Amino acid sequence: MMTFGYKTSLSEGAIKCPLFQTSTFVFESAQKGKEHFELAYGLREPKDGEEQGLIYSRLNNPDMEILEDRLAVWDNAEACVSFASGLAGITTTILAYTKPGDCIIYTEPLYGGTHHFLEHELKKWDVHAIAIPAGVRLTSKHEKRVREQMDGRALALALVETPANPTNRLVDLADVSNMIAHLTADQDPKRRVPLCVDNTFLGPLFMHPLEHGADIVLYSATKFIGEHSDVVAGAALGDADVLMPIRTLRTFLGNMLSPMDGWLLMRSLETLKMRMSISQQNARVVAQWLKDHPAVTHVHYLDLIPANHPMRDVYDRQCLGSGSLIAFEVRGGESGAFACMDRMQLIKTAVSLGGTESLVEHPASMTHAGMSTEDKARLGVTSGLIRFSVGVECVDDILADLSNALAHL
């Protein structure tokens, strides 16, 4: 991956890909310009060995293209499309595959920004979003309820976030694939209904959704892929033909990744495995420690799923690791959670996750504040819940900070 997609001979022998901070590219000739645009607009198939030429950084840029090639390696994907943010990738994917009068299904809970787009913004385009639960095996009863809510609409797309934000609830991708097949049996067979999986929480190291039936993998590359809290980015991965509607729409929405952000992410990819492995190692120690603390009433962490739980099989079959996201509940509700967070010194209170630094946030009043009180209660986003993104610091320092923060609850 570290050298994939880059030829040093094209950049004066530079060992690392330079930053191509340019808006436009000079054509070798007018004929070459014509040929580049023919490929860009799909007016003809590429000749043997012909690659898309550089035109304009809204369409392509070396930093963006090489990053996409390298990201695709991690998930063994054919292609990748990068974006200016994770939410830009999610919304562009949804808009590329839906039209007025359609419906989509999605798992809940999920990131608050995604939830708002599904339940509020999509309604302006007469696209109906139907929720199915994470954390349980899907049955014919779930399928029946979805079919009733579809009310004759065509199913356009399924969006799964697993593990779910913020509760770490899992979703069996095979269950969702089967549901899609059943719900679309009478639809136009020529219409593709992709299964899209937001894999941000486990990242490209600990889960590969394409191997479990997904058509499109989505990332907030801001998180573990970037992990230095200095870039905002997103990505969609899958087969080239599946991504083509998304790539085309990105061209006209203009929400592509910048050259600088592509360059920064290429830097980060080279240490991704080391960073994510250390964060996971720390999180496993921290989760066990929290589980035994008297001020903590519950710990949501994949490694702690009981052997007899229905989702344990999903975890063992679908995931390659437990990651570094923990959600834990403390006594005292919101006041208890705030008191704990405010006493932390090493661990910082901030949204986002997957950075080298340890971060906590309060989902009920922060990232998921837009959800109704009833929905929060139903989905386990309680007032005492703290989402903890465990970083790469010395684990003894993390535990010392937690011990001090929880001492007075």
C-alpha positions, 0 to 999 in steps of 0.5 A, spaced: 500 500 500 505 504 501 508 505 494 501 503 490 499 508 485 505 512 485 511 513 480 517 516 483 519 518 476 513 522 474 515 527 480 523 528 480 524 522 484 521 524 490 520 518 495 513 521 497 508 523 493 508 531 492 502 536 494 499 538 487 496 544 490 493 546 483 486 547 480 488 545 473 492 541 468 495 543 462 494 538 456 499 536 451 495 538 445 488 539 444 487 532 441 489 530 448 484 534 452 478 532 447 480 525 449 481 526 457 474 529 456 471 523 452 473 519 458 471 523 463 464 524 460 463 516 459 463 518 451 467 512 450 471 506 453 478 507 454 483 504 450 488 498 452 492 501 457 489 508 457 488 512 463 484 518 465 488 524 464 488 530 469 483 535 467 481 539 473 482 538 481 474 538 481 475 531 477 481 529 479 488 530 482 494 526 483 493 526 491 486 525 491 487 519 485 493 516 489 490 516 496 483 513 493 488 507 490 491 506 496 484 506 500 482 501 496 487 496 497 485 496 505 478 493 503 480 489 497 476 494 493 476 495 485 475 503 486 474 508 491 471 515 491 474 520 496 470 526 499 471 533 503 467 529 509 464 523 511 457 526 511 459 528 504 460 521 502 454 518 505 449 524 502 452 523 495 451 516 495 444 516 498 442 522 493 446 518 487 441 512 488 435 515 490 429 519 486 423 522 489 418 517 491 423 512 493 424 509 500 431 507 503 432 502 510 437 504 515 439 501 521 439 505 528 442 508 532 447 511 528 451 518 527 446 524 529 448 527 522 446 522 518 440 521 522 438 528 521 439 527 513 435 521 513 429 523 517 429 531 515 432 533 509 430 527 505 423 528 506 424 535 502 425 530 496 419 525 498 424 520 499 422 516 505 427 513 510 425 506 514 429 504 520 430 497 522 434 495 529 441 494 530 443 489 535 438 484 534 438 478 529 433 481 523 427 476 522 420 476 518 417 480 523 422 486 521 421 485 514 413 485 515 414 492 518 418 495 513 414 492 507 408 495 511 411 502 511 414 502 504 407 503 502 408 501 495 414 505 494 421 502 491 426 500 495 433 504 493 438 503 498 440 500 505 444 504 509 447 500 515 452 503 521 456 497 524 458 498 530 452 503 531 454 510 534 454 510 540 452 504 543 456 499 539 450 495 537 452 490 531 448 488 525 448 482 521 450 484 514 447 477 511 440 479 515 440 485 511 442 482 504 436 477 505 431 483 507 433 487 501 432 481 496 426 479 499 423 486 499 426 487 492 423 481 489 418 484 485 422 490 483 425 492 476 431 487 476 435 492 472 435 497 478 441 496 483 439 496 490 446 497 494 447 495 501 452 501 504 455 500 510 458 505 514 465 502 517 467 508 521 468 505 528 472 499 526 475 502 520 479 498 514 483 494 519 478 490 523 472 489 518 471 488 511 464 489 509 465 487 502 467 480 504 460 480 507 455 482 502 456 489 502 456 493 495 459 500 498 463 501 504 463 508 507 468 512 511 469 518 515 476 518 513 477 524 519 477 518 524 482 512 524 484 513 517 486 520 518 487 519 526 491 526 527 485 530 528 487 535 523 483 533 516 476 532 515 475 527 509 470 521 507 470 515 502 466 510 498 469 504 496 466 498 492 466 496 484 467 501 479 461 500 476 457 501 483 461 507 484 460 511 478 453 514 479 457 517 486 463 519 482 459 522 477 454 526 482 461 528 486 463 532 480 457 536 479 456 537 487 463 539 487 464 536 494 471 532 492 477 531 497 482 537 497 489 536 494 492 537 501 487 533 505 489 527 500 496 528 501 495 528 509 491 522 509 497 518 505 501 520 510 496 517 515 495 511 512 502 508 513 501 508 520 494 506 520 495 499 522 500 501 528 495 506 531 489 502 530 492 496 534 495 500 539 488 504 540 485 497 540 490 494 545 489 500 550 481 499 549 481 492 551 484 494 558 480 500 559 473 496 558 475 491 563 477 496 568 471 500 567 466 493 567 469 492 574 468 499 577 462 501 582 460 507 579 459 504 572 453 501 571 454 498 564 460 498 558 458 497 551 464 494 548 465 488 542 469 484 546 465 484 552 459 481 548 457 475 552 458 468 549 451 466 549 448 473 546 445 472 539 450 477 536 456 474 539 456 470 533 456 476 528 462 479 532 466 473 531 464 472 524 464 479 521 469 483 525 477 482 525 477 486 532 474 490 537 476 497 535 477 502 540 470 505 541 467 504 548 460 507 551 459 506 558 454 509 563 455 512 569 451 513 575 447 520 576 445 521 569 447 527 566 450 530 572 454 524 573 456 524 566 458 531 566 462 531 573 466 525 570 468 528 564 470 535 567 474 531 572 478 528 566 485 531 565 489 527 560 482 525 556 479 531 553 472 532 552 470 533 544 466 530 539 469 526 533 473 519 534 479 515 532 484 520 533 491 518 537 488 522 543 483 519 547 476 523 547 470 523 551 463 526 549 456 526 551 451 523 546 445 525 549 446 532 549 452 533 543 452 528 537 445 525 538 442 531 541 437 532 535 434 525 537 427 526 540 427 524 548 423 518 546 428 515 541 434 516 545 431 512 551 428 507 546 435 506 542 439 506 549 442 513 548 441 514 556 443 521 560 449 517 563 452 514 557 459 517 555 462 515 548 470 514 549 474 514 543 481 510 546 487 513 544 494 511 543 497 514 550 500 510 555 494 505 558 496 506 565 495 514 564 489 513 561 486 508 567 489 513 572 485 519 569 479 515 569 480 513 576 480 520 578 474 522 574 470 516 577 472 517 584 467 521 586 461 518 583 
